[in-house]
Structure formats: C-alpha cells, structure tokens
Amino acid sequence: MATKKLPQLAKSPVIAELPVACADEAAGVEFFERKRWGDCPCCPNCGDVDVYQMKDRKTGQRNKDFRWRCRGCSKLYSVRTGTVFEESLLPMHKWARAVWEASVSKNGVSALELSRKLEITYKSALFMMNRLRFAMQQDPSNPPKLTGTVEADETYWGGRPRHKRKGITGNPPGKPKTPVFAAIQRNGEVRARVLPSVTAANLREALTECVDPSARLVTDDLNLYWKAGKPFARHDRVKHSVGEYVNKEDPTLHSNTIESFFARLKRKLHGTHHNVSKKHLHRYVTEAAFMYNTREMNDGERVESLIRQTNGKRLVYRDRLNLAG
C-alpha cells in the first residue's frame, strides 16, 4: 500500500523553474515577472494594464534593463519597481538564488554562506538578506489577530561573558540580555517582536496588538502577566515556578508550543549565525516567524509567498536607518 506524501514534500513546478532562473539574467527577470504579475504586467505606478516592453531597435530584443512603459502614465518601470529589489545593482538571477536559499533553509542562511554560493562579497550578501528579511515582515497596519488558544512567553538573547576575577558568568552591569516576546496560536501562526524591556505595560501592548480579546491566553506564572492578561476572555497560567509544565487536570494547559518556537529561533541564532547583535536581532526574529508561519507550505509555495511579500516594500536608506534601532 502506497504511503501518502506530506504536502511539504509535494513536487513544485516553481523549484523546477528556479535552476534556469538562477543561471540566466533574462530567465531570472521573466521568472520574477511571472510570479509578480502573472499574465498581466500592470504598471506599479498607476495600475494600468495597457503597457508594452521596451526593445532595442537594432536587435528587436528586450533592452538590457528589461523595462516596460505604461501608455497610461508614460512612466518606465521594471519588475524591480516598488519592491525590495529596486535600486539594487545586483542582477535578478542572483536575487532568484537568494530568494530560493532564504525560503528553503529552515534554520536560516548566513550571509557568509550566501556570498560563497553567489560568488559576491559578504556586504552584498548581507544587503540581500536584510532586504529579504524586511520583505518577510507582515503588514503592520492590518495584521490578522490570533484567536483560539494563544500561548505567550518571552525569551532572552545575548552573550554570556565570563568575569574571571569574581568567578561568575552573566552579563555585565548595564548590558542586559535582549528580550524577545512571542505569541503563538495553536495550530496557527506566531507573532514575534523584540522588546526594549519586559514590563507589564510592554507585555500588555504586545499582546493587545496581536491577540484577539476573545482568545484564551496561556502564559507562565510571571507576575507581570497578571495585569497584561486582563483584556482577554480567559487567562490561564502554567506554574513553572513549582516545576509544572503540563497541568495534570487540564492537559491543554501548557506553553510547550511557544517553547518549541523559541528553541527553533535559538538553534537558528546559535547554529547558523553564531552571533547576532541587538541592533539587527529584529530582522532574524522576523525571519524565524516567517519560516514558522509557512511551515505547511512546500518550498515552491514558500518561494512564491516571499516574492509576493516583496511587492510594495521598497526599503530606502532613511527607512533602513529607522529599522536598525
């Protein structure tokens, strides 16, 4: 009797297209055009579909920038316009490889590894990955809120410098670890963010931003969650302080789902990147959340999802400075 394959293992036509798109610039541009526009390459400036390709008069081939012109607004544009690829000097076939690597690596891909695979500098690879991580962010203006049973918790990221004189380990005074908050819907999605500090006000703001008031909230017995959990229909607490991780009377009362997400996040940070500064930690948290939320997709679907999310997310230098903090 034949066993049924998991959806994540299903063959994808997108993966079959990618080797060609990663080897040739024209094929790479056409790959992104198909995934972004389909059969209707509309103008990103005015939305008009009455457009045409710019071609070389002598050869009749597409020009070297692979541009289009809109008959409605008369503006030139390309598949890069209005995306994280805009104003990038890197060719699109290298972007195709970067999107592929970022989408299939469950524990992330380091910029140093990407630079070797694409044969580009480390700075260029880091530039690409930071833009792709920016594209992985959910729309902050209208994110769908989590419902049902939602687990919330926080973890901490940072080094463990040794103080040899005192014979102790831990962060030096004035340099505490960076808290990362996350809320996860069971059998659903996760929302994660870096917090400036763990306070009742910060936790309540983070919870109300991403969790529906009708949800059942499950947290540990940290006293800060008493006030933070009041806006929700029900708030249950797991007594970690006394060694309880699954309630004996109610087996649904646990926070193992969110702990599993944090374990994957730390495997990614420790195992793949080894060290991540506080300044850029939010980018890696966003990447981990994207990979978790698309875990039921196969690699081809995840590639298409990431390409769709690059649309409308042009990252200019001013915004890059604001996102760094």
C-alpha positions in Angstrom: 0.0 0.0 0.0 1.4 3.3 -1.1 2.0 5.9 1.6 0.6 9.4 1.2 3.3 12.1 1.0 3.1 15.1 3.2 2.1 18.4 1.4 5.6 19.8 2.2 7.2 17.1 0.1 5.0 17.5 -3.0 6.9 18.4 -6.2 6.6 22.0 -7.2 6.9 23.5 -10.7 8.5 26.6 -9.1 11.5 24.6 -7.9 11.8 23.1 -11.5 12.0 26.7 -12.9 14.5 28.1 -10.4 17.7 26.5 -11.7 17.2 28.2 -15.1 16.2 31.5 -13.4 19.4 31.4 -11.3 21.6 30.8 -14.3 20.5 33.4 -16.8 19.5 37.1 -16.3 16.7 37.1 -18.9 15.2 33.9 -17.5 15.6 35.4 -13.9 13.7 38.6 -14.9 11.0 36.6 -16.6 10.6 34.3 -13.6 10.0 37.3 -11.3 7.6 38.9 -13.8 5.5 35.7 -13.9 5.4 35.4 -10.1 4.7 39.0 -9.5 2.3 39.8 -12.4 1.2 36.5 -13.9 -0.1 37.2 -17.4 -1.0 40.8 -16.6 2.1 43.0 -16.2 0.3 46.1 -14.9 2.0 49.4 -14.1 3.1 49.6 -10.4 2.7 53.4 -10.6 -0.9 53.8 -11.9 -2.2 50.3 -12.1 -2.8 50.5 -15.9 -2.6 47.2 -17.8 -2.0 49.0 -21.2 1.8 48.5 -21.2 4.5 47.3 -23.6 8.0 46.1 -23.4 10.9 48.4 -24.3 13.0 46.8 -27.0 16.3 47.5 -28.8 15.6 48.9 -32.3 18.5 47.2 -33.9 18.1 43.7 -32.4 14.4 43.6 -31.6 15.3 42.1 -28.2 14.4 43.5 -24.8 16.7 46.3 -23.6 19.3 45.5 -21.0 17.3 46.9 -18.1 14.2 44.8 -19.1 12.0 47.8 -18.7 8.3 48.3 -19.6 6.5 51.5 -20.5 3.0 52.4 -19.4 0.7 54.0 -22.0 -1.4 55.5 -19.3 1.1 57.4 -17.2 4.0 57.1 -19.7 6.4 56.0 -17.0 9.1 53.4 -17.3 9.3 50.6 -14.8 10.6 47.1 -14.4 9.9 44.1 -12.2 12.1 45.7 -9.5 10.0 48.8 -9.2 8.2 49.1 -5.9 9.9 46.1 -4.3 13.0 45.4 -2.2 14.9 44.8 -5.4 14.6 48.4 -6.5 17.8 50.4 -7.0 19.8 47.3 -6.5 22.8 46.7 -8.8 22.8 43.0 -8.2 21.4 41.0 -11.2 18.0 39.4 -10.8 19.3 35.8 -11.4 21.4 36.3 -8.2 18.3 37.6 -6.4 16.4 34.4 -7.6 19.1 32.3 -5.9 19.0 34.4 -2.7 15.2 34.0 -2.5 15.5 30.3 -3.1 18.1 29.9 -0.4 16.2 32.1 2.1 13.0 30.2 1.5 14.2 26.6 1.8 16.6 27.0 4.8 14.5 26.2 7.9 17.3 27.4 10.2 18.2 30.4 8.0 21.1 31.0 5.7 24.1 33.1 6.8 25.4 36.0 4.6 28.8 34.4 4.5 27.4 31.2 3.1 25.3 33.1 0.6 28.3 35.1 -0.5 30.2 31.9 -1.4 27.2 30.4 -3.3 26.6 33.5 -5.3 30.2 34.5 -5.6 29.6 38.0 -4.3 31.1 40.0 -1.4 29.9 39.5 2.1 28.5 43.0 2.2 26.4 42.4 -0.9 25.1 39.1 0.6 24.2 40.8 3.9 22.5 43.6 1.9 20.4 41.0 0.1 19.4 39.1 3.2 18.5 42.2 5.2 16.1 43.2 2.3 14.6 39.8 2.1 14.1 39.7 5.9 12.4 43.1 5.6 10.0 41.6 3.0 9.2 38.7 5.4 7.6 41.1 7.8 3.8 41.0 8.0 1.8 44.1 7.1 2.0 46.1 10.4 -1.1 48.2 9.5 -3.6 45.4 9.5 -2.1 42.1 10.7 -4.7 39.3 11.4 -5.0 38.8 15.1 -4.5 35.4 16.8 -7.6 33.6 18.1 -8.5 30.4 19.9 -5.9 29.2 22.4 -2.8 31.5 22.3 0.4 30.9 24.2 2.6 33.9 25.1 6.1 34.0 26.6 9.4 35.8 26.4 13.0 34.7 26.0 16.3 36.4 26.1 19.2 36.7 23.7 22.7 37.8 24.4 26.2 36.7 25.3 27.5 35.2 28.5 30.8 37.0 29.2 32.9 35.5 31.9 34.1 37.6 34.8 37.3 35.8 35.8 38.0 37.8 38.8 34.7 37.0 40.5 34.4 33.6 39.0 30.9 34.1 37.8 29.1 34.2 34.4 26.4 36.5 33.2 26.0 39.9 31.5 28.0 42.8 33.0 26.0 45.7 34.6 24.4 48.0 32.1 24.4 45.3 29.4 21.3 43.1 30.0 20.2 40.5 27.5 17.7 41.5 24.9 14.1 40.2 25.5 12.2 38.6 22.6 8.4 38.3 23.0 6.2 35.9 21.0 2.6 34.9 21.0 1.5 31.7 19.1 -1.9 30.4 18.2 -2.0 26.6 18.5 -2.2 25.1 15.0 -1.8 28.6 13.7 0.7 31.4 13.3 3.2 33.2 15.5 3.8 36.9 16.2 7.2 37.8 17.5 9.0 41.0 18.3 12.0 42.4 20.2 11.0 44.3 23.3 13.0 47.2 24.8 12.3 45.7 28.3 10.0 43.3 30.0 7.4 45.3 31.8 3.6 44.8 32.4 2.9 47.8 30.0 5.1 46.4 27.2 3.7 42.9 27.5 0.1 44.2 27.5 0.8 46.4 24.5 2.4 43.5 22.6 -0.5 41.1 23.5 -3.3 43.5 22.6 -1.6 44.3 19.3 -1.5 40.7 18.0 -4.1 38.7 20.1 -7.9 39.0 19.7 -9.7 39.8 23.0 -11.9 36.7 22.6 -8.8 34.4 22.8 -7.8 32.1 25.7 -4.4 33.3 26.8 -1.9 30.8 28.3 1.3 32.1 29.9 3.6 31.1 32.7 3.2 32.4 36.2 5.3 35.5 35.8 3.6 38.2 37.8 3.8 40.7 35.0 1.2 38.7 33.0 -1.5 39.2 35.7 -2.2 42.7 34.5 -1.2 42.1 30.9 -3.8 39.2 30.6 -6.8 41.1 31.8 -8.2 42.2 28.4 -8.7 38.6 27.3 -11.7 36.4 27.7 -9.7 33.8 29.7 -6.2 33.8 31.1 -4.6 30.5 32.3 -1.2 30.2 33.8 1.3 27.3 33.9 3.2 27.2 37.2 6.7 26.9 36.0 7.9 28.2 39.4 6.9 24.9 41.0 8.1 22.7 38.1 4.8 22.3 36.4 4.9 22.3 32.6 1.7 20.4 31.7 -1.3 20.7 34.1 -2.3 17.2 35.3 -6.0 18.1 35.5 -6.1 20.0 32.2 -3.5 18.7 29.7 -4.3 21.7 27.3 -2.8 24.0 29.9 0.9 24.2 28.8 3.2 26.5 26.9 5.1 23.9 25.0 4.2 25.3 21.6 5.8 28.7 22.2 8.8 27.0 23.8 9.2 24.9 20.6 9.3 28.2 18.6 11.9 29.7 20.9 14.0 26.5 20.6 14.0 26.8 16.8 14.8 30.5 17.0 17.8 29.9 19.2 19.0 27.0 17.0 18.9 29.4 14.1 20.8 32.1 16.0 23.4 29.8 17.7 23.8 27.2 15.0 23.6 29.2 11.7 24.6 32.8 12.6 26.6 32.2 15.9 26.3 35.8 16.9 23.6 38.4 16.2 23.8 42.0 17.6 20.9 43.7 19.4 20.8 46.2 16.6 19.8 43.6 14.0 18.1 41.0 16.1 14.6 42.0 15.0 15.4 41.0 11.4 16.3 37.4 12.4 13.2 37.2 14.6 11.1 38.2 11.7 12.8 35.6 9.5 12.1 32.8 12.1 8.4 33.9 12.3 8.1 33.8 8.5 9.5 30.3 8.4 7.2 29.1 11.1 4.1 30.6 9.6 4.8 29.0 6.2 5.8 25.6 7.7 2.9 23.8 6.0 3.9 25.0 2.5 6.3 23.2 0.2 9.5 25.0 -0.9 8.0 26.3 -4.1 4.9 27.8 -2.4 7.2 29.4 0.2 9.3 31.0 -2.7 6.1 32.4 -4.3 4.9 33.7 -0.9 8.2 35.5 -0.3 8.2 37.0 -3.8 4.6 38.3 -3.3 5.7 39.9 0.0 8.5 41.8 -1.7 5.8 43.9 -3.5 5.2 47.3 -2.1 8.1 47.1 0.4 10.8 49.2 -1.1 13.5 49.8 1.5 15.2 53.2 1.1 18.2 54.4 3.1 16.2 56.5 5.5 13.9 53.7 6.4 16.8 51.3 6.8 18.3 53.6 9.4 15.0 53.7 11.3 14.6 49.9 11.2 18.1 49.5 12.6 17.2 50.6 16.1 
